[in-house]
Amino acid sequence: MTMTDKQRAMRKVQATAFALVEANLYLDSHPTCPKGLEYFAEHKKAHDKAVKEYEEKYGPLTARASDNPRKWEWVVTPFPWERGES
Amino acid sequence: MDFFESGVLGKIFDADGTAMQKDSRTCPQPEGKFPPETPIAMAYVPFQSWEKPYDMEAGLSRGTIFPSLDKPFLGKEAVFCDND
């Protein structure tokens, strides 16, 4: 099944978010592990970038990501789960 | 010599502590890497160490980025035997 650009962008957000969850759990028990810390820092950047890229094109993923001065994007654009990604 | 020492149990549990130690050394047990002073009858989980993680996409679908944590339920005992 081929993914639309939007689905690909969402998938990237999800994959980077998941990598951070895993790194988080690992670092909870290995708080000074250099490799783990480096992995987290790297993927935090990737996640922020993926979220930014997604939101610029398809709208906010969270309410607090709405940044349109004239309208509250969160409710005037379809919610993430209504955008046909999943 | 009450029941415990004379009967079947007597053969397994030698009343004299030191002999018991000797027996546990000689009876064929899997040689673990635990330090000798490790108390028995306790559960131990080896500590995880960092390893080369899956790439993100694979991690998301496998449910972990750590290959050694990737233990899917196989519905049968996961033994490494070469015939199946």
Backbone of each chain as nested JSON, in Angstrom:
{
  "chains": [
    {"id": "A", "residues": [
      {"number": 1, "name": "MET", "atoms": {"N": [0.902, -1.171, 0.0], "CA": [0.0, 0.0, 0.0], "C": [0.942, 1.224, 0.0]}},
      {"number": 2, "name": "THR", "atoms": {"N": [0.73, 2.107, -0.965], "CA": [1.65, 3.235, -1.028], "C": [1.129, 4.318, -0.084]}},
      {"number": 3, "name": "MET", "atoms": {"N": [2.077, 4.977, 0.526], "CA": [1.664, 5.974, 1.524], "C": [1.612, 7.345, 0.89]}},
      {"number": 4, "name": "THR", "atoms": {"N": [0.608, 8.126, 1.284], "CA": [0.579, 9.504, 0.783], "C": [1.681, 10.276, 1.51]}},
      {"number": 5, "name": "ASP", "atoms": {"N": [1.993, 11.443, 1.001], "CA": [3.029, 12.256, 1.65], "C": [2.65, 12.51, 3.101]}},
      {"number": 6, "name": "LYS", "atoms": {"N": [1.326, 12.745, 3.291], "CA": [0.886, 13.059, 4.656], "C": [1.116, 11.862, 5.577]}},
      {"number": 7, "name": "GLN", "atoms": {"N": [0.792, 10.686, 5.071], "CA": [0.983, 9.492, 5.907], "C": [2.456, 9.287, 6.189]}},
      {"number": 8, "name": "ARG", "atoms": {"N": [3.281, 9.569, 5.154], "CA": [4.726, 9.382, 5.367], "C": [5.218, 10.368, 6.431]}},
      {"number": 9, "name": "ALA", "atoms": {"N": [4.697, 11.59, 6.352], "CA": [5.135, 12.607, 7.319], "C": [4.688, 12.195, 8.72]}},
      {"number": 10, "name": "MET", "atoms": {"N": [3.466, 11.655, 8.825], "CA": [2.97, 11.24, 10.14], "C": [3.776, 10.061, 10.662]}},
      {"number": 11, "name": "ARG", "atoms": {"N": [4.102, 9.144, 9.744], "CA": [4.865, 7.956, 10.145], "C": [6.21, 8.372, 10.728]}},
      {"number": 12, "name": "LYS", "atoms": {"N": [6.815, 9.41, 10.111], "CA": [8.128, 9.879, 10.599], "C": [7.975, 10.44, 12.015]}},
      {"number": 13, "name": "VAL", "atoms": {"N": [6.875, 11.206, 12.22], "CA": [6.636, 11.749, 13.566], "C": [6.522, 10.591, 14.557]}},
      {"number": 14, "name": "GLN", "atoms": {"N": [5.777, 9.567, 14.152], "CA": [5.555, 8.428, 15.061], "C": [6.85, 7.667, 15.326]}},
      {"number": 15, "name": "ALA", "atoms": {"N": [7.629, 7.427, 14.262], "CA": [8.854, 6.635, 14.417], "C": [9.848, 7.369, 15.316]}},
      {"number": 16, "name": "THR", "atoms": {"N": [9.961, 8.676, 15.109], "CA": [10.922, 9.428, 15.942], "C": [10.407, 9.488, 17.381]}},
      {"number": 17, "name": "ALA", "atoms": {"N": [9.086, 9.642, 17.529], "CA": [8.53, 9.705, 18.885], "C": [8.797, 8.381, 19.606]}},
      {"number": 18, "name": "PHE", "atoms": {"N": [8.604, 7.292, 18.905], "CA": [8.817, 5.982, 19.522], "C": [10.274, 5.783, 19.908]}},
      {"number": 19, "name": "ALA", "atoms": {"N": [11.186, 6.218, 19.055], "CA": [12.618, 6.087, 19.359], "C": [12.932, 6.833, 20.661]}},
      {"number": 20, "name": "LEU", "atoms": {"N": [12.255, 7.982, 20.857], "CA": [12.505, 8.752, 22.084], "C": [11.95, 8.027, 23.3]}},
      {"number": 21, "name": "VAL", "atoms": {"N": [10.807, 7.362, 23.115], "CA": [10.227, 6.611, 24.242], "C": [11.195, 5.5, 24.656]}},
      {"number": 22, "name": "GLU", "atoms": {"N": [11.733, 4.801, 23.666], "CA": [12.658, 3.716, 23.976], "C": [13.928, 4.246, 24.642]}},
      {"number": 23, "name": "ALA", "atoms": {"N": [14.447, 5.329, 24.115], "CA": [15.666, 5.892, 24.693], "C": [15.381, 6.362, 26.117]}},
      {"number": 24, "name": "ASN", "atoms": {"N": [14.206, 6.923, 26.303], "CA": [13.81, 7.406, 27.631], "C": [13.821, 6.248, 28.633]}},
      {"number": 25, "name": "LEU", "atoms": {"N": [13.169, 5.147, 28.259], "CA": [13.103, 4.006, 29.173], "C": [14.497, 3.481, 29.476]}},
      {"number": 26, "name": "TYR", "atoms": {"N": [15.344, 3.436, 28.439], "CA": [16.697, 2.932, 28.662], "C": [17.471, 3.87, 29.586]}},
      {"number": 27, "name": "LEU", "atoms": {"N": [17.337, 5.177, 29.338], "CA": [18.12, 6.144, 30.121], "C": [17.646, 6.221, 31.567]}},
      {"number": 28, "name": "ASP", "atoms": {"N": [16.38, 5.849, 31.8], "CA": [15.905, 5.837, 33.19], "C": [16.779, 4.918, 34.042]}},
      {"number": 29, "name": "SER", "atoms": {"N": [17.259, 3.826, 33.422], "CA": [18.074, 2.897, 34.222], "C": [19.551, 3.015, 33.872]}},
      {"number": 30, "name": "HIS", "atoms": {"N": [19.871, 3.828, 32.871], "CA": [21.289, 4.015, 32.504], "C": [21.546, 5.505, 32.305]}},
      {"number": 31, "name": "PRO", "atoms": {"N": [21.36, 6.299, 33.378], "CA": [21.326, 7.759, 33.199], "C": [22.614, 8.393, 32.69]}},
      {"number": 32, "name": "THR", "atoms": {"N": [23.728, 7.688, 32.747], "CA": [24.958, 8.358, 32.28], "C": [25.544, 7.646, 31.059]}},
      {"number": 33, "name": "CYS", "atoms": {"N": [24.74, 6.808, 30.437], "CA": [25.288, 6.047, 29.304], "C": [25.479, 6.973, 28.112]}},
      {"number": 34, "name": "PRO", "atoms": {"N": [26.73, 7.207, 27.709], "CA": [26.986, 8.183, 26.634], "C": [26.258, 7.841, 25.329]}},
      {"number": 35, "name": "LYS", "atoms": {"N": [26.274, 6.579, 24.968], "CA": [25.638, 6.188, 23.692], "C": [24.138, 6.452, 23.769]}},
      {"number": 36, "name": "GLY", "atoms": {"N": [23.553, 6.124, 24.944], "CA": [22.112, 6.324, 25.084], "C": [21.765, 7.804, 25.021]}},
      {"number": 37, "name": "LEU", "atoms": {"N": [22.582, 8.618, 25.681], "CA": [22.329, 10.068, 25.693], "C": [22.479, 10.648, 24.294]}},
      {"number": 38, "name": "GLU", "atoms": {"N": [23.493, 10.142, 23.593], "CA": [23.717, 10.633, 22.227], "C": [22.545, 10.243, 21.34]}},
      {"number": 39, "name": "TYR", "atoms": {"N": [22.072, 9.035, 21.492], "CA": [20.927, 8.564, 20.707], "C": [19.721, 9.442, 20.963]}},
      {"number": 40, "name": "PHE", "atoms": {"N": [19.486, 9.746, 22.236], "CA": [18.319, 10.574, 22.575], "C": [18.443, 11.951, 21.945]}},
      {"number": 41, "name": "ALA", "atoms": {"N": [19.632, 12.576, 22.091], "CA": [19.814, 13.941, 21.566], "C": [19.575, 13.958, 20.057]}},
      {"number": 42, "name": "GLU", "atoms": {"N": [20.152, 12.98, 19.377], "CA": [20.018, 12.896, 17.914], "C": [18.541, 12.776, 17.519]}},
      {"number": 43, "name": "HIS", "atoms": {"N": [17.858, 11.876, 18.201], "CA": [16.473, 11.609, 17.781], "C": [15.51, 12.659, 18.28]}},
      {"number": 44, "name": "LYS", "atoms": {"N": [15.926, 13.401, 19.278], "CA": [15.078, 14.523, 19.697], "C": [15.05, 15.559, 18.568]}},
      {"number": 45, "name": "LYS", "atoms": {"N": [16.233, 15.806, 17.989], "CA": [16.299, 16.766, 16.867], "C": [15.44, 16.257, 15.727]}},
      {"number": 46, "name": "ALA", "atoms": {"N": [15.599, 14.975, 15.415], "CA": [14.849, 14.401, 14.286], "C": [13.349, 14.511, 14.547]}},
      {"number": 47, "name": "HIS", "atoms": {"N": [12.951, 14.306, 15.82], "CA": [11.525, 14.345, 16.134], "C": [10.99, 15.761, 16.003]}},
      {"number": 48, "name": "ASP", "atoms": {"N": [11.723, 16.704, 16.539], "CA": [11.241, 18.095, 16.447], "C": [11.12, 18.522, 14.987]}},
      {"number": 49, "name": "LYS", "atoms": {"N": [12.078, 18.061, 14.181], "CA": [12.056, 18.416, 12.756], "C": [10.843, 17.763, 12.09]}},
      {"number": 50, "name": "ALA", "atoms": {"N": [10.6, 16.499, 12.417], "CA": [9.48, 15.781, 11.786], "C": [8.158, 16.431, 12.168]}},
      {"number": 51, "name": "VAL", "atoms": {"N": [8.051, 16.841, 13.431], "CA": [6.799, 17.463, 13.884], "C": [6.602, 18.793, 13.163]}},
      {"number": 52, "name": "LYS", "atoms": {"N": [7.712, 19.549, 13.068], "CA": [7.628, 20.868, 12.436], "C": [7.189, 20.707, 10.981]}},
      {"number": 53, "name": "GLU", "atoms": {"N": [7.857, 19.777, 10.3], "CA": [7.53, 19.575, 8.873], "C": [6.071, 19.156, 8.717]}},
      {"number": 54, "name": "TYR", "atoms": {"N": [5.618, 18.286, 9.586], "CA": [4.23, 17.823, 9.467], "C": [3.267, 18.987, 9.7]}},
      {"number": 55, "name": "GLU", "atoms": {"N": [3.504, 19.694, 10.792], "CA": [2.548, 20.737, 11.186], "C": [2.502, 21.88, 10.182]}},
      {"number": 56, "name": "GLU", "atoms": {"N": [3.642, 22.169, 9.568], "CA": [3.63, 23.258, 8.568], "C": [2.685, 22.906, 7.428]}},
      {"number": 57, "name": "LYS", "atoms": {"N": [2.669, 21.634, 7.066], "CA": [1.861, 21.259, 5.884], "C": [0.441, 20.862, 6.263]}},
      {"number": 58, "name": "TYR", "atoms": {"N": [0.289, 20.164, 7.392], "CA": [-1.012, 19.526, 7.591], "C": [-1.76, 19.989, 8.83]}},
      {"number": 59, "name": "GLY", "atoms": {"N": [-1.164, 20.92, 9.55], "CA": [-1.902, 21.42, 10.696], "C": [-1.347, 20.908, 12.008]}},
      {"number": 60, "name": "PRO", "atoms": {"N": [-1.835, 21.481, 13.123], "CA": [-1.254, 21.164, 14.428], "C": [-1.534, 19.73, 14.853]}},
      {"number": 61, "name": "LEU", "atoms": {"N": [-0.551, 19.121, 15.507], "CA": [-0.75, 17.765, 16.051], "C": [-1.318, 17.854, 17.451]}},
      {"number": 62, "name": "THR", "atoms": {"N": [-1.056, 18.975, 18.094], "CA": [-1.626, 19.166, 19.435], "C": [-2.247, 20.56, 19.455]}},
      {"number": 63, "name": "ALA", "atoms": {"N": [-3.171, 20.764, 20.379], "CA": [-3.849, 22.06, 20.447], "C": [-2.817, 23.163, 20.627]}},
      {"number": 64, "name": "ARG", "atoms": {"N": [-1.833, 22.904, 21.504], "CA": [-0.915, 24.007, 21.79], "C": [-0.003, 24.293, 20.621]}},
      {"number": 65, "name": "ALA", "atoms": {"N": [-0.097, 23.481, 19.555], "CA": [0.724, 23.783, 18.377], "C": [0.01, 24.755, 17.44]}},
      {"number": 66, "name": "SER", "atoms": {"N": [-1.224, 25.137, 17.77], "CA": [-1.915, 26.095, 16.893], "C": [-1.197, 27.425, 16.98]}},
      {"number": 67, "name": "ASP", "atoms": {"N": [-0.854, 28.013, 15.807], "CA": [-0.139, 29.294, 15.935], "C": [-0.635, 30.309, 14.913]}},
      {"number": 68, "name": "ASN", "atoms": {"N": [-1.918, 30.142, 14.508], "CA": [-2.471, 31.116, 13.564], "C": [-3.091, 32.253, 14.376]}},
      {"number": 69, "name": "PRO", "atoms": {"N": [-2.593, 33.484, 14.174], "CA": [-3.073, 34.59, 15.011], "C": [-4.551, 34.905, 14.835]}},
      {"number": 70, "name": "ARG", "atoms": {"N": [-5.119, 34.491, 13.67], "CA": [-6.528, 34.916, 13.439], "C": [-7.512, 33.803, 13.764]}},
      {"number": 71, "name": "LYS", "atoms": {"N": [-7.089, 32.574, 13.775], "CA": [-8.071, 31.514, 14.094], "C": [-7.388, 30.392, 14.854]}},
      {"number": 72, "name": "TRP", "atoms": {"N": [-8.156, 29.727, 15.689], "CA": [-7.628, 28.637, 16.507], "C": [-7.585, 27.395, 15.64]}},
      {"number": 73, "name": "GLU", "atoms": {"N": [-6.405, 27.161, 15.044], "CA": [-6.27, 26.108, 14.04], "C": [-6.775, 24.771, 14.541]}},
      {"number": 74, "name": "TRP", "atoms": {"N": [-6.569, 24.53, 15.797], "CA": [-6.842, 23.205, 16.345], "C": [-8.269, 22.772, 16.057]}},
      {"number": 75, "name": "VAL", "atoms": {"N": [-9.199, 23.727, 16.078], "CA": [-10.578, 23.294, 15.85], "C": [-11.063, 23.613, 14.443]}},
      {"number": 76, "name": "VAL", "atoms": {"N": [-10.336, 24.5, 13.735], "CA": [-10.855, 24.837, 12.408], "C": [-10.241, 23.939, 11.342]}},
      {"number": 77, "name": "THR", "atoms": {"N": [-9.214, 23.201, 11.706], "CA": [-8.681, 22.22, 10.736], "C": [-9.036, 20.831, 11.261]}},
      {"number": 78, "name": "PRO", "atoms": {"N": [-9.104, 19.825, 10.376], "CA": [-9.468, 18.48, 10.854], "C": [-8.467, 17.985, 11.904]}},
      {"number": 79, "name": "PHE", "atoms": {"N": [-8.948, 17.248, 12.845], "CA": [-8.048, 16.725, 13.88], "C": [-7.124, 15.691, 13.251]}},
      {"number": 80, "name": "PRO", "atoms": {"N": [-5.962, 15.442, 13.889], "CA": [-4.993, 14.505, 13.301], "C": [-5.613, 13.159, 12.956]}},
      {"number": 81, "name": "TRP", "atoms": {"N": [-6.545, 12.715, 13.82], "CA": [-7.098, 11.389, 13.551], "C": [-8.2, 11.43, 12.487]}},
      {"number": 82, "name": "GLU", "atoms": {"N": [-8.494, 12.655, 12.025], "CA": [-9.537, 12.753, 10.988], "C": [-8.93, 13.053, 9.629]}},
      {"number": 83, "name": "ARG", "atoms": {"N": [-7.602, 13.028, 9.603], "CA": [-6.981, 13.47, 8.342], "C": [-6.654, 12.279, 7.452]}},
      {"number": 84, "name": "GLY", "atoms": {"N": [-7.258, 11.161, 7.758], "CA": [-7.076, 10.025, 6.853], "C": [-5.673, 9.49, 6.841]}},
      {"number": 85, "name": "GLU", "atoms": {"N": [-4.926, 9.72, 7.931], "CA": [-3.572, 9.16, 7.921], "C": [-3.592, 7.737, 8.426]}},
      {"number": 86, "name": "SER", "atoms": {"N": [-4.429, 7.544, 9.447], "CA": [-4.273, 6.201, 10.063], "C": [-5.202, 5.227, 9.383]}}
    ]},
    {"id": "B", "residues": [
      {"number": 1, "name": "MET", "atoms": {"N": [18.406, -39.361, 65.309], "CA": [18.226, -39.306, 63.859], "C": [16.713, -39.33, 63.575]}},
      {"number": 2, "name": "ASP", "atoms": {"N": [16.093, -38.163, 63.375], "CA": [14.642, -38.267, 63.172], "C": [14.38, -38.529, 61.693]}},
      {"number": 3, "name": "PHE", "atoms": {"N": [13.141, -38.479, 61.329], "CA": [12.734, -38.915, 59.982], "C": [13.582, -38.192, 58.924]}},
      {"number": 4, "name": "PHE", "atoms": {"N": [13.77, -36.876, 59.139], "CA": [14.395, -36.105, 58.054], "C": [15.806, -36.607, 57.768]}},
      {"number": 5, "name": "GLU", "atoms": {"N": [16.502, -36.983, 58.86], "CA": [17.894, -37.329, 58.599], "C": [18.027, -38.755, 58.098]}},
      {"number": 6, "name": "SER", "atoms": {"N": [17.152, -39.641, 58.544], "CA": [17.398, -41.06, 58.196], "C": [16.751, -41.401, 56.864]}},
      {"number": 7, "name": "GLY", "atoms": {"N": [15.609, -40.854, 56.545], "CA": [14.839, -41.321, 55.391], "C": [15.398, -40.801, 54.08]}},
      {"number": 8, "name": "VAL", "atoms": {"N": [14.556, -40.817, 53.069], "CA": [14.96, -40.399, 51.705], "C": [15.518, -38.978, 51.76]}},
      {"number": 9, "name": "LEU", "atoms": {"N": [14.798, -38.148, 52.554], "CA": [15.242, -36.744, 52.604], "C": [16.686, -36.692, 53.103]}},
      {"number": 10, "name": "GLY", "atoms": {"N": [17.013, -37.644, 54.032], "CA": [18.359, -37.635, 54.605], "C": [19.412, -37.687, 53.498]}},
      {"number": 11, "name": "LYS", "atoms": {"N": [19.081, -38.421, 52.438], "CA": [20.106, -38.556, 51.362], "C": [20.235, -37.233, 50.638]}},
      {"number": 12, "name": "ILE", "atoms": {"N": [19.118, -36.531, 50.473], "CA": [19.177, -35.283, 49.682], "C": [19.743, -34.162, 50.548]}},
      {"number": 13, "name": "PHE", "atoms": {"N": [19.154, -34.029, 51.752], "CA": [19.588, -32.898, 52.585], "C": [20.496, -33.438, 53.672]}},
      {"number": 14, "name": "ASP", "atoms": {"N": [21.752, -33.311, 53.478], "CA": [22.691, -33.81, 54.482], "C": [22.629, -32.88, 55.689]}},
      {"number": 15, "name": "ALA", "atoms": {"N": [22.408, -33.402, 56.901], "CA": [22.187, -32.543, 58.082], "C": [23.4, -31.665, 58.317]}},
      {"number": 16, "name": "ASP", "atoms": {"N": [24.585, -32.18, 58.027], "CA": [25.807, -31.421, 58.358], "C": [26.049, -30.401, 57.232]}},
      {"number": 17, "name": "GLY", "atoms": {"N": [25.928, -29.095, 57.524], "CA": [25.988, -27.996, 56.556], "C": [27.154, -28.152, 55.573]}},
      {"number": 18, "name": "THR", "atoms": {"N": [28.361, -28.405, 56.102], "CA": [29.528, -28.373, 55.191], "C": [29.373, -29.424, 54.087]}},
      {"number": 19, "name": "ALA", "atoms": {"N": [28.897, -30.595, 54.463], "CA": [28.774, -31.635, 53.41], "C": [27.829, -31.108, 52.327]}},
      {"number": 20, "name": "MET", "atoms": {"N": [26.796, -30.411, 52.763], "CA": [25.798, -29.908, 51.788], "C": [26.548, -29.012, 50.774]}},
      {"number": 21, "name": "GLN", "atoms": {"N": [27.435, -28.149, 51.328], "CA": [28.166, -27.258, 50.415], "C": [28.914, -28.095, 49.386]}},
      {"number": 22, "name": "LYS", "atoms": {"N": [29.599, -29.15, 49.915], "CA": [30.431, -29.959, 49.009], "C": [29.506, -30.555, 47.949]}},
      {"number": 23, "name": "ASP", "atoms": {"N": [28.345, -31.053, 48.421], "CA": [27.492, -31.721, 47.434], "C": [27.059, -30.724, 46.355]}},
      {"number": 24, "name": "SER", "atoms": {"N": [26.655, -29.504, 46.821], "CA": [26.116, -28.61, 45.777], "C": [27.231, -28.267, 44.788]}},
      {"number": 25, "name": "ARG", "atoms": {"N": [28.534, -28.357, 45.243], "CA": [29.61, -28.048, 44.273], "C": [29.739, -29.19, 43.281]}},
      {"number": 26, "name": "THR", "atoms": {"N": [29.53, -30.413, 43.779], "CA": [29.871, -31.525, 42.883], "C": [28.675, -31.914, 42.017]}},
      {"number": 27, "name": "CYS", "atoms": {"N": [27.423, -31.657, 42.517], "CA": [26.317, -32.198, 41.704], "C": [26.239, -31.383, 40.432]}},
      {"number": 28, "name": "PRO", "atoms": {"N": [25.927, -32.035, 39.307], "CA": [26.057, -31.373, 37.992], "C": [25.003, -30.283, 37.817]}},
      {"number": 29, "name": "GLN", "atoms": {"N": [25.386, -29.04, 38.051], "CA": [24.421, -27.939, 37.836], "C": [24.965, -27.061, 36.711]}},
      {"number": 30, "name": "PRO", "atoms": {"N": [24.054, -26.39, 35.973], "CA": [24.583, -25.496, 34.906], "C": [25.49, -24.467, 35.559]}},
      {"number": 31, "name": "GLU", "atoms": {"N": [26.658, -24.271, 35.05], "CA": [27.615, -23.35, 35.673], "C": [27.186, -21.918, 35.356]}},
      {"number": 32, "name": "GLY", "atoms": {"N": [26.582, -21.24, 36.32], "CA": [26.192, -19.858, 36.049], "C": [27.387, -18.957, 36.261]}},
      {"number": 33, "name": "LYS", "atoms": {"N": [27.284, -17.696, 35.874], "CA": [28.428, -16.79, 36.053], "C": [28.213, -15.984, 37.315]}},
      {"number": 34, "name": "PHE", "atoms": {"N": [27.363, -16.464, 38.229], "CA": [27.118, -15.653, 39.409], "C": [28.297, -15.737, 40.353]}},
      {"number": 35, "name": "PRO", "atoms": {"N": [28.615, -14.624, 41.053], "CA": [29.676, -14.708, 42.067], "C": [29.281, -15.72, 43.132]}},
      {"number": 36, "name": "PRO", "atoms": {"N": [30.274, -16.401, 43.728], "CA": [29.962, -17.497, 44.665], "C": [29.051, -17.054, 45.805]}},
      {"number": 37, "name": "GLU", "atoms": {"N": [29.149, -15.789, 46.23], "CA": [28.363, -15.415, 47.428], "C": [26.904, -15.104, 47.056]}},
      {"number": 38, "name": "THR", "atoms": {"N": [26.542, -15.321, 45.786], "CA": [25.156, -14.986, 45.404], "C": [24.187, -15.931, 46.081]}},
      {"number": 39, "name": "PRO", "atoms": {"N": [23.247, -15.416, 46.847], "CA": [22.3, -16.309, 47.546], "C": [21.403, -17.036, 46.541]}},
      {"number": 40, "name": "ILE", "atoms": {"N": [21.086, -18.292, 46.857], "CA": [20.216, -19.05, 45.945], "C": [18.777, -18.6, 46.19]}},
      {"number": 41, "name": "ALA", "atoms": {"N": [17.868, -19.138, 45.364], "CA": [16.421, -18.902, 45.517], "C": [16.048, -17.432, 45.382]}},
      {"number": 42, "name": "MET", "atoms": {"N": [16.868, -16.699, 44.644], "CA": [16.526, -15.295, 44.37], "C": [16.473, -15.149, 42.854]}},
      {"number": 43, "name": "ALA", "atoms": {"N": [15.634, -14.248, 42.36], "CA": [15.566, -14.057, 40.903], "C": [16.555, -12.979, 40.491]}},
      {"number": 44, "name": "TYR", "atoms": {"N": [17.236, -13.197, 39.39], "CA": [18.209, -12.19, 38.917], "C": [17.909, -11.882, 37.455]}},
      {"number": 45, "name": "VAL", "atoms": {"N": [17.922, -10.607, 37.103], "CA": [17.729, -10.23, 35.696], "C": [19.026, -9.573, 35.235]}},
      {"number": 46, "name": "PRO", "atoms": {"N": [19.688, -10.141, 34.208], "CA": [20.93, -9.503, 33.766], "C": [20.656, -8.064, 33.335]}},
      {"number": 47, "name": "PHE", "atoms": {"N": [21.589, -7.161, 33.655], "CA": [21.382, -5.746, 33.364], "C": [21.568, -5.49, 31.882]}},
      {"number": 48, "name": "GLN", "atoms": {"N": [20.678, -4.69, 31.302], "CA": [20.749, -4.396, 29.864], "C": [21.928, -3.472, 29.592]}},
      {"number": 49, "name": "SER", "atoms": {"N": [22.615, -3.718, 28.481], "CA": [23.638, -2.721, 28.104], "C": [23.342, -2.228, 26.695]}},
      {"number": 50, "name": "TRP", "atoms": {"N": [23.923, -1.1, 26.353], "CA": [23.607, -0.496, 25.063], "C": [24.045, -1.427, 23.932]}},
      {"number": 51, "name": "GLU", "atoms": {"N": [23.304, -1.358, 22.853], "CA": [23.689, -2.15, 21.679], "C": [23.254, -1.353, 20.458]}},
      {"number": 52, "name": "LYS", "atoms": {"N": [23.699, -1.791, 19.292], "CA": [23.349, -1.04, 18.088], "C": [21.847, -1.188, 17.887]}},
      {"number": 53, "name": "PRO", "atoms": {"N": [21.073, -0.08, 17.943], "CA": [19.621, -0.206, 17.85], "C": [19.161, -0.445, 16.422]}},
      {"number": 54, "name": "TYR", "atoms": {"N": [17.916, -0.913, 16.262], "CA": [17.294, -0.975, 14.93], "C": [17.181, 0.453, 14.4]}},
      {"number": 55, "name": "ASP", "atoms": {"N": [16.988, 0.576, 13.088], "CA": [16.685, 1.944, 12.618], "C": [15.248, 2.247, 13.026]}},
      {"number": 56, "name": "MET", "atoms": {"N": [14.867, 3.51, 12.984], "CA": [13.606, 3.932, 13.596], "C": [12.406, 3.189, 13.053]}},
      {"number": 57, "name": "GLU", "atoms": {"N": [12.347, 3.059, 11.714], "CA": [11.179, 2.414, 11.115], "C": [11.038, 0.989, 11.652]}},
      {"number": 58, "name": "ALA", "atoms": {"N": [12.157, 0.262, 11.647], "CA": [12.108, -1.139, 12.115], "C": [11.72, -1.147, 13.589]}},
      {"number": 59, "name": "GLY", "atoms": {"N": [12.267, -0.211, 14.343], "CA": [11.972, -0.17, 15.772], "C": [10.49, 0.022, 16.016]}},
      {"number": 60, "name": "LEU", "atoms": {"N": [9.885, 0.913, 15.244], "CA": [8.464, 1.189, 15.442], "C": [7.65, -0.063, 15.173]}},
      {"number": 61, "name": "SER", "atoms": {"N": [7.996, -0.795, 14.114], "CA": [7.158, -1.963, 13.814], "C": [7.517, -3.133, 14.717]}},
      {"number": 62, "name": "ARG", "atoms": {"N": [8.77, -3.226, 15.169], "CA": [9.115, -4.364, 16.041], "C": [8.681, -4.089, 17.481]}},
      {"number": 63, "name": "GLY", "atoms": {"N": [8.42, -2.831, 17.804], "CA": [7.98, -2.525, 19.166], "C": [9.133, -2.283, 20.125]}},
      {"number": 64, "name": "THR", "atoms": {"N": [10.369, -2.268, 19.574], "CA": [11.516, -1.88, 20.412], "C": [12.661, -1.508, 19.487]}},
      {"number": 65, "name": "ILE", "atoms": {"N": [13.569, -0.676, 19.956], "CA": [14.722, -0.368, 19.111], "C": [15.886, -1.278, 19.492]}},
      {"number": 66, "name": "PHE", "atoms": {"N": [15.715, -2.062, 20.563], "CA": [16.82, -2.908, 21.01], "C": [16.601, -4.346, 20.54]}},
      {"number": 67, "name": "PRO", "atoms": {"N": [17.466, -4.832, 19.645], "CA": [17.312, -6.196, 19.143], "C": [17.182, -7.234, 20.263]}},
      {"number": 68, "name": "SER", "atoms": {"N": [17.923, -7.048, 21.341], "CA": [17.868, -8.11, 22.357], "C": [16.563, -8.053, 23.146]}},
      {"number": 69, "name": "LEU", "atoms": {"N": [15.764, -7.015, 22.963], "CA": [14.463, -6.992, 23.643], "C": [13.36, -7.445, 22.701]}},
      {"number": 70, "name": "ASP", "atoms": {"N": [13.723, -7.718, 21.473], "CA": [12.738, -8.066, 20.452], "C": [12.407, -9.549, 20.596]}},
      {"number": 71, "name": "LYS", "atoms": {"N": [11.464, -9.855, 21.48], "CA": [11.165, -11.265, 21.776], "C": [9.694, -11.547, 21.459]}},
      {"number": 72, "name": "PRO", "atoms": {"N": [9.36, -11.744, 20.195], "CA": [7.939, -11.983, 19.867], "C": [7.454, -13.3, 20.463]}},
      {"number": 73, "name": "PHE", "atoms": {"N": [6.168, -13.346, 20.769], "CA": [5.596, -14.587, 21.312], "C": [5.455, -15.576, 20.158]}},
      {"number": 74, "name": "LEU", "atoms": {"N": [6.089, -16.717, 20.262], "CA": [6.091, -17.646, 19.131], "C": [5.017, -18.711, 19.293]}},
      {"number": 75, "name": "GLY", "atoms": {"N": [4.364, -18.756, 20.455], "CA": [3.327, -19.772, 20.629], "C": [3.926, -21.125, 20.918]}},
      {"number": 76, "name": "LYS", "atoms": {"N": [5.237, -21.221, 20.935], "CA": [5.885, -22.459, 21.368], "C": [7.19, -22.059, 22.028]}},
      {"number": 77, "name": "GLU", "atoms": {"N": [7.85, -23.038, 22.647], "CA": [9.066, -22.674, 23.385], "C": [10.122, -22.177, 22.404]}},
      {"number": 78, "name": "ALA", "atoms": {"N": [10.717, -21.033, 22.726], "CA": [11.691, -20.457, 21.79], "C": [13.039, -21.133, 22.047]}},
      {"number": 79, "name": "VAL", "atoms": {"N": [13.241, -22.32, 21.448], "CA": [14.553, -22.974, 21.647], "C": [15.311, -22.924, 20.33]}},
      {"number": 80, "name": "PHE", "atoms": {"N": [16.612, -22.734, 20.425], "CA": [17.407, -22.667, 19.186], "C": [17.759, -24.092, 18.785]}},
      {"number": 81, "name": "CYS", "atoms": {"N": [16.905, -24.711, 17.961], "CA": [17.337, -26.037, 17.472], "C": [17.31, -25.958, 15.957]}},
      {"number": 82, "name": "ASP", "atoms": {"N": [18.202, -26.691, 15.315], "CA": [18.398, -26.452, 13.891], "C": [17.434, -27.272, 13.043]}},
      {"number": 83, "name": "ASN", "atoms": {"N": [16.591, -28.134, 13.669], "CA": [15.827, -28.958, 12.724], "C": [14.533, -28.291, 12.267]}},
      {"number": 84, "name": "ASP", "atoms": {"N": [14.079, -27.211, 12.962], "CA": [12.831, -26.647, 12.357], "C": [13.087, -25.34, 11.669]}}
    ]}
  ]
}
